[in-house]
């Protein structure tokens, strides 16, 4: 009766062991299938693949669980045979014979296969659980594979010897199989135990499942200890009992791993769904904002409101990086966000929070400075559980907060730092990793929107400035004479080119009286809009002072007094102002710090005078000194004489090699024109009237000749300064 109940216990335990092995096989299959899908999913990514480590981890996981499938599969076969063996034990003698007596024919035939499959499954567990183990940087994978092959080979030979009767009589053969099984169990189980114990202290590669040391001790300790003791004391129950304990612990460990992975996957799926919903809602709100006039502050407000709703934060702030100051500046704040790293002392007033907010808006941080600067510099978000404990917010500044957790994420587009987004004081509980992940996903989308909004505003601002400059250029062009005056006995030509949309060069002609023509060329220091405004002032001053006044010195002195008080510090005006007396062909002129005046005489000797009388620039000194230092000269022009007035944009016209046009080239070109005119006159057999007419036509080409020479010299180089030329030729 006792033995019958022992037989029943052995059979029941064998059945339970088969069920446990089958359960372990199913859990391992689920993990293997998930790892296989992750590995294949990586291969189907075309545009943006996960990191290489992600793929390597999935492959390691799949390889390890493939080996574990073989291990549990082998165990299932072994315990399926064990169930048949237990069922064939029909008597007490037969049961006793399993430990030294006479086995039934079925039990006797299956005995070596049970030992073979048990040893092979242990070797497969060693091969699987020690995947990618490299003690002292040595790869042991070939040794593990060799151990598996040797175990399978030895047991195949032993089983064949048993089945062919080479091991001797039945009792002797049974004992041989029993003790070889025990030796294999102790060797492989001990190897696995000590190896996993060592591996538990090391950092395993990503994707490798490692049994906890306690689980290893209990499971493989029961697997080795109980069956071995059963062999020693001839107790048939110890064998399946040890397997039952070992497989229960192993199956529980793998089930727990599978359930944890499933829970993690579900949490990730929930988080991704939540992120997708948040991002879609966020993008929809942004789309509405971009359909109207884009304002950066409006976009930032949508971003921060979405961040507060998503994370259930009570307050938040966006800091944008200012490239000019190289600091993070608070651009937008919603609700109460205290200042950082300061203990702000203020009285117990009703406006205490307002005072703290004002103080917070005055703060700025360099890259790497404080928690905000660190996030902006590294591009890595931060989750702070207690801002007071971390010293980020001090003392009484945190009195109004339900909790002191905080999340900060960077706003970046590629490698460019735009700023940081910070949320504070979660309404329910504290911020967690899910909140950080969700906020980072929102920030990634927000960064693109902020960057696009800033670029849109910048382009719109540039377009507005371009339109304003074009209007200013049109106005400035209207300030210049529409055409050169028609003066009896003279030919006059002029040209003005600005280096920018608006410039600081100016020329003008105006009648002083019926016989005197005022000629002005001026150059304001600097370029752009400020210089253009001074040009308008110069025009008004000369046109107010010149009419009726034939005294060059007096006109220049009056204009100098008029503009000196209004010029910005560091600005001045150089000019040449002259009065042409038409009836006598006399040209009286003064030089206020300007380029020289060139006079080419038609005397047959190609004489060119470079005249540079003294004179301060307008706006440099006051009236007495200006008039005292100003020299006024008079040039008597004869038929064929030419006068050239120009700004420094002519002499300083620069090519791509950095070479200036220079005075020598100007003189050479004027000399070449004079020679061409002389040769043309000598070769013409007509009277003086025809020669004069030819000269007038040639004079009209002189300025074009000079302009072409400048353009040839400059080539493709950009214009570096405003250029103005005035030609005066006596017929």
C-alpha positions as CSV (number, residue, x, y, z in Angstrom):
1,X,0.0,0.0,0.0
2,X,2.9,2.3,0.9
3,X,4.7,1.4,-2.3
4,X,1.6,1.9,-4.4
5,X,1.3,5.4,-3.0
6,X,5.1,6.0,-3.7
7,X,4.5,4.9,-7.3
8,X,1.6,7.3,-7.6
9,X,3.7,10.1,-6.2
10,X,6.4,9.5,-8.7
11,X,3.9,9.4,-11.6
12,X,2.2,12.5,-10.3
13,X,5.4,14.4,-10.0
14,X,6.5,13.2,-13.5
15,X,3.2,14.6,-14.9
16,X,3.7,17.9,-13.1
17,X,7.3,18.1,-14.3
18,X,6.0,17.6,-17.9
19,X,3.5,20.4,-17.4
20,X,6.0,22.7,-15.9
21,X,8.5,22.1,-18.8
22,X,5.7,22.7,-21.3
23,X,4.8,25.9,-19.5
24,X,8.4,27.1,-19.6
25,X,8.5,26.1,-23.3
26,X,5.5,28.3,-24.0
27,X,6.9,31.3,-22.1
28,X,10.2,31.0,-23.9
29,X,8.5,30.7,-27.2
30,X,6.6,33.9,-26.6
31,X,9.9,35.7,-25.8
32,X,11.6,34.2,-28.8
33,X,8.8,35.2,-31.2
34,X,8.8,38.8,-29.8
35,X,12.6,39.0,-30.2
36,X,12.4,37.6,-33.7
37,X,9.8,40.2,-34.7
38,X,11.9,43.1,-33.2
39,X,14.9,41.9,-35.2
40,X,13.0,41.6,-38.5
41,X,11.3,44.9,-37.9
42,X,14.7,46.6,-37.8
43,X,15.5,45.1,-41.2
44,X,12.4,46.6,-42.8
45,X,13.2,50.2,-41.8
46,X,14.3,52.1,-44.8
47,X,14.7,55.7,-43.9
48,X,15.3,55.9,-40.2
49,X,16.5,52.8,-38.5
50,X,16.9,52.4,-34.7
51,X,20.4,52.4,-33.4
52,X,22.7,49.5,-34.1
53,X,22.6,48.6,-30.4
54,X,18.9,48.1,-30.7
55,X,19.4,45.6,-33.5
56,X,22.2,43.8,-31.7
57,X,20.1,43.5,-28.5
58,X,17.2,42.0,-30.5
59,X,19.5,39.6,-32.2
60,X,21.1,38.5,-29.0
61,X,17.7,38.0,-27.4
62,X,16.5,36.0,-30.3
63,X,19.6,33.7,-30.3
64,X,19.5,33.2,-26.6
65,X,15.8,32.2,-26.6
66,X,16.3,29.9,-29.6
67,X,18.8,28.0,-27.4
68,X,16.4,28.1,-24.5
69,X,13.7,26.7,-26.8
70,X,15.9,23.7,-27.5
71,X,16.7,23.3,-23.8
72,X,13.0,23.3,-22.7
73,X,12.1,21.2,-25.7
74,X,14.6,18.6,-24.8
75,X,13.3,18.6,-21.2
76,X,9.7,18.2,-22.4
77,X,10.7,15.1,-24.4
78,X,12.7,13.8,-21.4
79,X,9.7,14.1,-19.0
80,X,7.3,12.8,-21.5
81,X,9.4,9.6,-21.5
82,X,9.6,9.8,-17.7
83,X,5.8,9.7,-17.5
84,X,5.8,6.5,-19.5
85,X,8.6,5.1,-17.3
86,X,6.6,5.9,-14.1
87,X,3.5,4.4,-15.6
88,X,5.4,1.1,-16.4
89,X,6.4,0.5,-12.9
90,X,3.7,-2.0,-12.1
91,X,4.9,-3.5,-8.8
92,X,7.0,-2.8,-5.7
93,X,9.7,-5.0,-7.0
94,X,9.8,-3.1,-10.3
95,X,9.9,0.2,-8.4
96,X,12.6,-1.1,-6.2
97,X,14.4,-2.4,-9.2
98,X,14.7,1.1,-10.6
99,X,17.2,1.6,-7.9
100,X,19.0,-1.6,-8.3
101,X,16.3,-4.3,-8.9
102,X,14.7,-5.5,-12.0
103,X,13.0,-2.8,-14.2
104,X,10.1,-3.5,-16.6
105,X,11.1,-3.8,-20.2
106,X,9.8,-0.3,-21.0
107,X,11.6,1.3,-18.1
108,X,14.8,-0.6,-18.9
109,X,14.7,0.5,-22.5
110,X,14.1,4.2,-21.7
111,X,16.6,4.5,-18.8
112,X,19.7,5.6,-20.9
113,X,17.5,8.0,-22.9
114,X,16.4,9.7,-19.7
115,X,20.0,10.3,-18.7
116,X,20.9,11.4,-22.2
117,X,18.1,13.9,-22.5
118,X,18.7,15.3,-19.0
119,X,22.4,15.8,-19.6
120,X,21.8,17.3,-23.0
121,X,19.2,19.8,-21.6
122,X,21.6,20.9,-18.9
123,X,24.3,21.4,-21.6
124,X,21.8,23.5,-23.6
125,X,21.0,25.6,-20.6
126,X,24.7,26.2,-20.1
127,X,25.0,27.1,-23.8
128,X,21.9,29.5,-23.6
129,X,22.4,31.2,-20.3
130,X,26.1,32.0,-20.8
131,X,25.5,33.7,-24.2
132,X,28.0,36.5,-24.9
133,X,29.7,35.9,-21.5
134,X,33.3,37.1,-21.8
135,X,35.2,36.6,-18.5
136,X,38.3,38.7,-18.5
137,X,37.5,39.8,-22.1
138,X,37.8,36.2,-23.3
139,X,35.1,34.8,-25.6
140,X,34.0,31.4,-24.2
141,X,31.4,30.7,-26.9
142,X,33.6,28.1,-28.7
143,X,34.2,26.3,-25.4
144,X,30.5,26.2,-24.6
145,X,29.7,24.8,-28.1
146,X,32.4,22.2,-27.6
147,X,30.9,21.2,-24.2
148,X,27.5,20.7,-25.9
149,X,29.0,18.6,-28.6
150,X,31.1,16.5,-26.2
151,X,28.1,15.9,-24.0
152,X,25.9,14.8,-26.9
153,X,28.7,12.6,-28.3
154,X,29.5,10.8,-25.0
155,X,25.9,10.1,-24.2
156,X,25.1,8.9,-27.8
157,X,28.0,6.4,-27.4
158,X,26.8,5.4,-23.9
159,X,23.2,4.9,-25.1
160,X,24.3,2.9,-28.1
161,X,26.5,0.7,-25.8
162,X,23.6,0.1,-23.4
163,X,21.2,-0.8,-26.1
164,X,23.7,-3.3,-27.7
165,X,24.6,-4.9,-24.4
166,X,28.2,-3.7,-24.4
167,X,27.8,-2.5,-20.8
168,X,27.2,-6.0,-19.5
169,X,24.4,-7.5,-17.5
170,X,21.3,-5.4,-16.7
171,X,22.1,-4.5,-13.1
172,X,25.6,-3.4,-13.9
173,X,24.4,-1.4,-16.9
174,X,21.7,0.3,-14.8
175,X,24.3,1.4,-12.2
176,X,26.6,2.7,-14.9
177,X,23.9,4.8,-16.5
178,X,22.8,6.0,-13.1
179,X,26.2,7.2,-12.0
180,X,27.2,8.7,-15.3
181,X,23.9,10.6,-15.2
182,X,24.7,11.8,-11.7
183,X,28.3,12.8,-12.8
184,X,27.0,14.7,-15.8
185,X,24.4,16.5,-13.6
186,X,26.9,17.5,-11.0
187,X,29.5,18.7,-13.6
188,X,27.1,20.7,-15.8
189,X,25.0,22.0,-12.9
190,X,28.1,23.1,-11.0
191,X,29.5,24.8,-14.1
192,X,26.3,26.7,-14.7
193,X,26.0,27.6,-11.0
194,X,29.5,29.1,-10.7
195,X,29.4,30.7,-14.1
196,X,26.1,32.5,-13.5
197,X,27.3,33.5,-10.0
198,X,30.3,35.2,-11.6
199,X,28.2,36.7,-14.4
200,X,25.7,38.2,-12.0
201,X,28.4,40.6,-10.7
202,X,29.2,41.8,-14.2
203,X,27.3,44.0,-16.6
204,X,25.7,41.9,-19.3
205,X,25.2,43.0,-22.9
206,X,21.8,44.6,-23.8
207,X,19.2,42.0,-24.7
208,X,20.7,39.1,-22.8
209,X,18.5,37.4,-20.1
210,X,20.5,36.7,-16.9
211,X,19.0,34.6,-14.1
212,X,19.2,36.3,-10.7
213,X,21.8,34.6,-8.5
214,X,19.1,33.5,-6.0
215,X,17.1,31.9,-8.7
216,X,20.2,30.1,-10.0
217,X,21.0,28.8,-6.6
218,X,17.6,27.4,-5.8
219,X,16.7,26.0,-9.2
220,X,19.9,24.3,-10.2
221,X,20.7,23.4,-6.6
222,X,17.4,21.5,-6.4
223,X,18.0,19.9,-9.8
224,X,21.5,18.6,-8.8
225,X,21.1,17.9,-5.1
226,X,17.7,16.0,-4.8
227,X,18.3,13.5,-7.7
228,X,21.8,12.8,-6.5
229,X,20.7,12.2,-3.0
230,X,18.0,10.0,-4.3
231,X,20.6,7.9,-6.2
232,X,22.6,7.6,-3.0
233,X,19.8,6.6,-0.7
234,X,17.8,4.8,-3.3
235,X,14.7,7.0,-2.9
236,X,12.6,7.1,-6.1
237,X,10.7,10.2,-5.0
238,X,13.7,12.4,-4.6
239,X,14.4,12.3,-8.4
240,X,11.2,13.8,-9.7
241,X,10.8,16.0,-6.6
242,X,14.1,17.7,-7.3
243,X,13.1,18.3,-10.9
244,X,9.7,19.6,-9.8
245,X,11.3,22.2,-7.5
246,X,13.9,23.2,-10.2
247,X,11.4,23.5,-13.0
248,X,8.9,25.3,-10.9
249,X,11.5,28.0,-10.0
250,X,12.8,28.2,-13.6
251,X,9.4,28.4,-15.2
252,X,8.3,31.0,-12.7
253,X,11.5,33.0,-13.5
254,X,10.8,32.9,-17.2
255,X,7.1,33.6,-16.7
256,X,8.0,36.6,-14.7
257,X,10.4,37.8,-17.3
258,X,7.8,37.4,-20.0
259,X,5.1,39.1,-18.0
260,X,7.5,42.0,-17.2
261,X,8.3,42.4,-20.9
262,X,4.6,42.3,-21.7
263,X,3.8,44.9,-19.1
264,X,6.7,47.1,-20.3
265,X,5.4,46.7,-23.9
266,X,1.9,47.6,-22.9
267,X,3.2,50.6,-21.0
268,X,5.2,51.7,-24.0
269,X,2.2,51.2,-26.2
270,X,0.1,53.2,-23.9
271,X,2.8,55.9,-23.7
272,X,3.2,56.0,-27.5
273,X,-0.6,56.2,-27.9
274,X,-0.7,59.0,-25.5
275,X,2.2,60.7,-27.1
276,X,0.6,60.3,-30.5
277,X,-2.6,61.8,-29.3
278,X,-0.8,64.7,-27.7
279,X,1.4,65.3,-30.8
280,X,-1.6,65.2,-33.2
281,X,-3.6,67.6,-31.0
282,X,-0.5,69.8,-30.7
283,X,0.1,69.8,-34.5
284,X,-3.5,70.6,-35.1
285,X,-3.3,73.7,-32.9
286,X,-0.1,74.7,-34.5
287,X,-1.6,74.4,-37.9
288,X,-4.3,76.8,-36.9
289,X,-1.6,79.3,-35.7
290,X,0.3,79.0,-39.0
291,X,-2.7,79.9,-41.1
292,X,-2.6,83.4,-39.7
293,X,0.2,85.8,-39.3
294,X,3.0,83.9,-37.6
295,X,4.1,85.2,-34.3
296,X,6.8,83.4,-32.3
297,X,5.2,84.3,-28.9
298,X,1.9,82.8,-30.2
299,X,3.6,79.5,-31.1
300,X,5.5,79.4,-27.8
301,X,2.2,80.0,-25.9
302,X,0.6,77.0,-27.7
303,X,3.6,74.8,-26.9
304,X,3.7,75.7,-23.3
305,X,-0.1,75.3,-22.8
306,X,0.1,71.9,-24.5
307,X,3.1,70.9,-22.2
308,X,1.1,71.9,-19.1
309,X,-2.0,70.0,-20.2
310,X,0.0,66.9,-21.2
311,X,2.0,66.6,-18.0
312,X,-0.6,68.0,-15.6
313,X,2.0,70.6,-14.5
314,X,0.9,73.7,-12.6
315,X,3.5,76.0,-14.2
316,X,6.0,76.1,-17.0
317,X,8.5,78.3,-18.7
318,X,10.3,78.5,-22.0
319,X,13.8,79.8,-22.2
320,X,15.3,80.7,-25.6
321,X,18.9,80.9,-26.4
322,X,20.1,84.4,-27.5
323,X,23.1,84.1,-29.8
324,X,24.2,87.7,-29.3
325,X,24.4,87.4,-25.5
326,X,25.1,83.6,-25.6
327,X,22.6,83.2,-22.7
328,X,19.2,81.6,-22.1
329,X,16.5,84.2,-21.5
330,X,13.0,83.5,-20.2
331,X,10.7,84.2,-23.2
332,X,7.4,82.9,-21.9
333,X,6.1,81.9,-18.4
334,X,2.7,80.5,-17.5
335,X,1.5,80.5,-13.9
336,X,3.8,80.8,-10.9
337,X,7.4,79.8,-11.8
338,X,9.8,80.8,-9.0
339,X,13.4,82.1,-9.7
340,X,16.2,79.6,-9.6
341,X,19.2,79.3,-7.3
342,X,18.3,82.4,-5.2
343,X,16.6,82.9,-1.8
344,X,14.5,85.9,-2.6
345,X,13.7,87.8,0.5
346,X,10.5,89.8,0.4
347,X,7.9,90.8,2.9
348,X,4.7,88.9,3.6
349,X,2.7,90.8,1.1
350,X,-0.1,90.0,-1.2
351,X,2.1,90.7,-4.2
352,X,4.9,88.3,-3.1
353,X,4.3,86.0,-6.1
354,X,4.4,88.9,-8.5
355,X,7.7,90.0,-7.0
356,X,9.2,86.5,-7.4
357,X,8.0,86.3,-11.0
358,X,9.6,89.7,-11.8
359,X,12.8,88.4,-10.3
360,X,12.6,85.2,-12.3
361,X,12.1,87.1,-15.6
362,X,15.3,89.0,-14.9
363,X,17.4,85.8,-14.7
364,X,19.5,84.4,-17.5
365,X,21.8,81.4,-17.8
366,X,24.8,80.7,-20.0
367,X,25.2,77.3,-21.6
368,X,26.3,74.9,-19.0
369,X,25.3,77.2,-16.1
370,X,22.8,75.7,-13.7
371,X,20.3,72.9,-14.6
372,X,18.8,74.9,-17.5
373,X,22.2,75.6,-19.0
374,X,23.3,72.0,-18.6
375,X,20.2,70.7,-20.4
376,X,20.7,73.2,-23.2
377,X,24.4,72.3,-23.5
378,X,24.2,68.6,-23.4
379,X,20.8,68.2,-25.1
380,X,19.7,65.7,-22.5
381,X,16.5,66.1,-20.5
382,X,16.5,66.1,-16.7
383,X,13.9,64.8,-14.2
384,X,14.3,66.4,-10.8
385,X,12.2,64.8,-8.0
386,X,12.8,67.6,-5.5
387,X,14.1,71.0,-6.6
388,X,14.6,72.1,-3.1
389,X,16.7,69.1,-2.1
390,X,18.8,69.6,-5.3
391,X,19.4,73.3,-4.5
392,X,17.7,74.5,-7.6
393,X,14.9,76.4,-5.8
394,X,15.7,77.6,-2.4
395,X,13.9,78.3,0.8
396,X,10.6,80.2,0.7
397,X,10.4,80.3,-3.1
398,X,8.9,76.7,-3.0
399,X,6.2,77.5,-0.4
400,X,3.5,77.7,-3.1
401,X,4.2,74.3,-4.6
402,X,2.2,71.1,-4.0
403,X,5.3,69.0,-4.8
404,X,8.8,70.0,-5.9
405,X,9.3,67.8,-9.0
406,X,10.4,69.3,-12.2
407,X,11.1,68.2,-15.8
408,X,13.4,70.1,-18.2
409,X,13.8,69.1,-21.9
410,X,15.9,70.8,-24.6
411,X,14.5,72.5,-27.7
412,X,16.8,71.6,-30.5
413,X,16.8,71.3,-34.3
414,X,19.6,69.0,-35.4
415,X,22.6,70.3,-33.5
416,X,21.4,73.8,-33.0
417,X,20.2,74.7,-29.5
418,X,17.0,76.8,-29.5
419,X,16.3,76.8,-25.8
420,X,14.8,74.7,-23.0
421,X,11.2,73.8,-21.9
422,X,10.6,73.4,-18.2
423,X,7.5,72.3,-16.3
424,X,7.0,72.4,-12.6
425,X,4.7,71.3,-9.7
426,X,2.6,68.4,-11.0
427,X,-1.0,68.6,-9.9
428,X,-1.3,64.9,-9.0
429,X,1.7,63.0,-7.7
430,X,5.2,63.7,-9.0
431,X,6.6,63.6,-12.5
432,X,8.0,60.3,-13.8
433,X,9.9,59.0,-16.7
434,X,6.7,58.8,-18.8
435,X,6.2,62.5,-18.3
436,X,9.7,63.2,-19.3
437,X,9.4,61.0,-22.4
438,X,6.1,62.6,-23.3
439,X,7.4,66.1,-22.8
440,X,10.5,65.3,-24.9
441,X,8.4,64.1,-27.8
442,X,6.3,67.3,-27.6
443,X,9.5,69.4,-27.4
444,X,11.0,67.7,-30.5
445,X,7.9,68.7,-32.5
446,X,7.8,72.1,-30.9
447,X,11.5,72.8,-31.8
448,X,10.7,72.4,-35.5
449,X,7.7,74.8,-35.1
450,X,9.6,77.3,-33.2
451,X,12.5,77.2,-35.7
452,X,10.1,77.6,-38.6
453,X,8.2,80.5,-36.8
454,X,11.5,82.3,-36.1
455,X,12.7,81.8,-39.7
456,X,9.3,83.0,-41.0
457,X,9.4,86.1,-38.8
458,X,13.1,86.7,-39.8
459,X,12.3,86.4,-43.5
460,X,9.2,88.7,-43.1
461,X,11.4,91.2,-41.2
462,X,14.1,91.0,-43.9
463,X,11.4,91.5,-46.6
464,X,10.0,94.5,-44.7
465,X,13.5,96.0,-44.4
466,X,14.1,95.3,-48.1
467,X,10.9,97.1,-49.0
468,X,11.7,100.0,-46.7
469,X,15.2,100.3,-48.2
470,X,13.7,100.2,-51.7
471,X,11.4,103.0,-50.8
472,X,14.3,104.9,-49.3
473,X,16.4,104.2,-52.5
474,X,13.5,105.6,-54.6
475,X,13.3,108.7,-52.4
476,X,17.1,109.1,-52.6
477,X,17.0,108.8,-56.3
478,X,14.4,111.6,-56.4
479,X,16.8,113.8,-54.5
480,X,19.4,113.5,-57.3
481,X,18.9,115.7,-60.4
482,X,16.7,114.2,-63.0
483,X,19.2,115.3,-65.7
484,X,22.4,117.4,-66.0
485,X,21.7,121.1,-66.7
486,X,22.1,122.4,-70.3
487,X,24.7,125.1,-69.9
488,X,25.8,127.1,-73.0
489,X,29.5,126.4,-73.8
490,X,29.7,123.3,-71.5
491,X,28.9,119.6,-71.4
492,X,28.1,118.1,-68.0
493,X,27.7,114.4,-67.2
494,X,27.2,112.6,-63.8
495,X,26.8,109.1,-62.5
496,X,26.1,107.8,-59.0
497,X,26.1,104.1,-57.9
498,X,25.4,103.0,-54.3
499,X,27.1,99.9,-52.7
500,X,23.9,99.2,-50.8
501,X,20.2,100.0,-51.4
502,X,20.8,103.5,-50.1
503,X,24.1,105.3,-50.0
504,X,26.0,108.3,-48.7
505,X,27.2,109.8,-52.0
506,X,25.5,112.8,-53.5
507,X,25.8,115.3,-56.3
508,X,23.7,118.3,-57.3
509,X,23.4,121.2,-59.7
510,X,21.5,124.4,-59.0
511,X,21.4,127.9,-60.4
512,X,22.8,130.5,-58.0
513,X,21.7,133.2,-60.4
514,X,21.3,133.6,-64.1
515,X,25.0,133.4,-64.8
516,X,26.3,131.2,-62.0
517,X,25.7,127.4,-61.7
518,X,26.4,125.7,-58.4
519,X,28.0,122.2,-58.7
520,X,28.2,119.9,-55.6
521,X,29.6,116.5,-55.0
522,X,29.6,115.1,-51.4
523,X,30.4,111.9,-49.5
524,X,28.9,111.1,-46.1
525,X,31.0,108.9,-43.8
526,X,29.5,105.4,-43.6
527,X,26.8,103.8,-45.8
528,X,23.2,102.8,-45.5
529,X,20.2,104.6,-44.0
530,X,22.1,106.9,-41.6
531,X,24.3,108.2,-44.4
532,X,21.2,108.6,-46.6
533,X,19.5,110.7,-44.0
534,X,22.5,113.0,-43.8
535,X,22.5,113.3,-47.6
536,X,18.9,114.6,-47.4
537,X,20.1,117.1,-44.8
538,X,23.0,118.2,-47.0
539,X,20.8,118.8,-49.9
540,X,18.4,120.9,-47.9
541,X,21.3,123.0,-46.4
542,X,22.9,123.8,-49.8
543,X,19.7,124.6,-51.5
544,X,18.8,126.9,-48.7
545,X,22.2,128.7,-48.5
546,X,23.4,128.7,-52.2
547,X,20.7,130.7,-54.1
548,X,21.9,134.3,-54.6
549,X,25.2,133.8,-52.9
550,X,28.3,133.6,-55.2
551,X,30.8,133.4,-52.3
552,X,31.9,129.7,-52.1
553,X,33.6,130.2,-48.7
554,X,30.5,131.8,-47.2
555,X,28.1,129.0,-48.5
556,X,30.3,126.2,-47.2
557,X,30.7,127.9,-43.8
558,X,27.0,128.4,-43.5
559,X,26.3,124.8,-44.4
560,X,29.0,123.6,-41.9
561,X,27.3,125.6,-39.1
562,X,23.9,124.3,-40.1
563,X,24.8,120.6,-39.9
564,X,27.5,120.4,-37.2
565,X,25.1,120.2,-34.3
566,X,22.9,117.6,-36.0
567,X,25.5,115.1,-37.1
568,X,25.8,112.0,-35.0
569,X,29.2,111.6,-33.2
570,X,31.8,110.2,-35.5
571,X,30.0,111.3,-38.7
572,X,31.2,113.9,-41.2
573,X,30.8,115.0,-44.8
574,X,33.4,115.6,-47.4
575,X,32.5,117.6,-50.4
576,X,33.6,119.9,-53.3
577,X,31.4,122.9,-53.9
578,X,32.1,125.1,-56.9
579,X,30.4,127.9,-58.7
580,X,30.7,128.0,-62.5
581,X,30.5,131.5,-64.0
582,X,29.2,130.7,-67.4
583,X,30.0,133.9,-69.2
584,X,33.7,133.9,-68.2
585,X,34.2,130.1,-67.9
586,X,35.6,130.6,-64.5
587,X,35.1,127.8,-61.9
588,X,35.6,128.9,-58.2
589,X,35.6,126.0,-55.8
590,X,36.4,124.9,-52.3
591,X,37.4,121.4,-51.1
592,X,36.0,120.3,-47.7
593,X,38.3,117.3,-47.0
594,X,37.3,115.7,-50.3
595,X,39.1,113.9,-53.0
596,X,41.3,116.1,-55.3
597,X,39.8,117.9,-58.3
598,X,41.3,116.9,-61.7
599,X,41.6,119.4,-64.5
600,X,42.8,118.1,-68.0
601,X,44.0,121.0,-70.2
602,X,43.6,120.9,-74.0
603,X,47.0,122.5,-74.5
604,X,48.7,119.9,-76.7
605,X,50.8,118.6,-73.8
606,X,48.2,116.4,-72.1
607,X,48.6,118.4,-68.9
608,X,46.4,117.2,-66.0
609,X,46.3,119.2,-62.8
610,X,45.6,117.4,-59.5
611,X,44.3,120.1,-57.2
612,X,44.0,119.6,-53.4
613,X,43.5,122.9,-51.5
614,X,43.2,122.8,-47.8
615,X,39.8,122.4,-46.0
616,X,38.2,120.5,-43.1
617,X,35.3,118.1,-43.8
618,X,31.9,119.4,-42.9
619,X,30.8,118.7,-39.3
620,X,34.4,118.3,-38.0
621,X,35.2,121.8,-36.7
622,X,33.1,124.9,-35.9
623,X,32.6,128.0,-38.0
624,X,35.7,130.2,-37.2
625,X,38.2,127.4,-37.8
626,X,36.4,126.0,-40.8
627,X,36.3,129.3,-42.7
628,X,39.9,130.1,-41.7
629,X,41.3,126.8,-43.0
630,X,39.2,126.6,-46.2
631,X,41.0,127.5,-49.4
632,X,39.0,128.7,-52.4
633,X,40.6,128.4,-55.8
634,X,39.5,129.6,-59.2
635,X,40.2,127.7,-62.5
636,X,39.8,129.4,-65.9
637,X,38.6,126.9,-68.3
638,X,39.4,127.0,-72.1
639,X,37.8,125.2,-74.9
640,X,38.5,121.5,-74.6
641,X,39.4,121.6,-70.9
642,X,37.8,118.9,-68.7
643,X,37.1,118.8,-65.0
644,X,36.6,115.6,-63.1
645,X,34.9,115.5,-59.6
646,X,34.6,112.1,-57.9
647,X,34.2,110.4,-54.6
648,X,36.7,107.9,-53.0
649,X,34.6,105.0,-54.4
650,X,36.4,105.6,-57.7
651,X,40.0,105.4,-56.4
652,X,39.2,102.7,-53.9
653,X,37.3,100.4,-56.3
654,X,38.7,97.0,-55.5
655,X,39.0,93.8,-57.4
656,X,39.0,90.2,-56.1
657,X,42.8,90.4,-55.4
658,X,42.4,93.4,-53.1
659,X,43.9,95.9,-55.6
660,X,42.4,99.4,-55.7
661,X,41.7,101.3,-59.0
662,X,43.9,104.2,-57.8
663,X,44.7,107.7,-59.0
664,X,47.3,106.6,-61.5
665,X,44.7,104.7,-63.6
666,X,42.4,107.7,-63.5
667,X,45.1,110.0,-64.8
668,X,46.2,107.5,-67.5
669,X,42.6,107.2,-68.8
670,X,42.1,110.9,-68.9
671,X,45.5,111.2,-70.7
672,X,44.5,108.6,-73.2
673,X,41.3,110.5,-73.9
674,X,43.2,113.7,-74.5
675,X,45.6,112.0,-76.9
676,X,42.7,110.4,-78.8
677,X,41.1,113.8,-79.1
678,X,44.3,115.5,-80.3
679,X,45.0,112.8,-83.0
680,X,41.4,113.1,-84.2
681,X,41.7,116.9,-84.5
682,X,45.1,116.7,-86.4
683,X,43.7,114.2,-88.8
684,X,40.6,116.2,-89.6
685,X,41.0,118.5,-92.6
686,X,37.9,120.6,-91.8
687,X,37.7,123.9,-90.1
688,X,37.6,124.7,-86.4
689,X,33.8,124.3,-86.2
690,X,33.9,120.6,-87.2
691,X,36.8,120.0,-84.7
692,X,34.8,121.6,-81.9
693,X,31.7,119.4,-82.7
694,X,33.8,116.3,-82.7
695,X,35.3,117.2,-79.4
696,X,31.9,117.6,-77.9
697,X,30.8,114.2,-79.0
698,X,34.0,112.7,-77.6
699,X,33.6,114.4,-74.3
700,X,30.2,112.7,-73.9
701,X,32.2,109.4,-74.1
702,X,34.8,110.3,-71.5
703,X,32.8,109.3,-68.5
704,X,31.7,106.1,-70.2
705,X,35.3,105.2,-70.9
706,X,36.2,105.7,-67.2
707,X,33.2,103.7,-66.0
708,X,34.1,100.8,-68.3
709,X,37.7,100.8,-67.0
710,X,36.5,100.6,-63.4
711,X,34.2,97.7,-64.3
712,X,36.9,95.9,-66.1
713,X,39.2,96.3,-63.1
714,X,36.7,95.2,-60.5
715,X,35.4,92.2,-62.4
716,X,33.1,89.9,-60.4
717,X,34.1,91.5,-57.0
718,X,31.2,93.1,-55.1
719,X,31.1,96.9,-55.0
720,X,32.8,98.0,-51.8
721,X,31.8,101.7,-51.6
722,X,29.5,104.2,-53.2
723,X,30.8,105.6,-56.4
724,X,29.9,109.1,-57.9
725,X,31.5,110.9,-60.8
726,X,30.8,114.4,-62.2
727,X,32.3,115.4,-65.6
728,X,32.5,119.1,-66.7
729,X,33.9,119.9,-70.2
730,X,34.3,123.2,-71.8
731,X,33.3,123.3,-75.5
